[in-house]
Amino acid sequence: MLRESKHFSAYNYRTYAVRRIRDAFRENKNVKDPVEIQALVNKAKRDLEIIRRQVHIGQLYSTDKLIIETQEKPRT
């Protein structure tokens, strides 16, 4: 899910998706019940398909990059 969400062309969608995925995994890291784990895996598969569709749609209607995306990293 993380790999696929990094393909969002829009910076805001990309950062939001990555943050939500990480938060969801952290929230559910202590789940031990096999039935609940399977339900979470099934939900993740559905969400992955949604992400893939949205990435594809985003690539069809791409916009200019934001200033924050084009800044060079400071040299150290």
Number of C-alpha atoms within 10 A of each C-alpha: 16 15 7 15 20 17 18 21 20 18 15 10 17 17 13 11 19 16 12 12 16 12 12 12 11 10 10 12 10 8 11 9 9 9 10 12 14 11 12 16 12 12 11 15 13 11 14 16 13 12 20 16 12 16 20 15 13 16 14 10 8 12 10 8 11 11 7 8 10 8 8 7 6 5 4 3
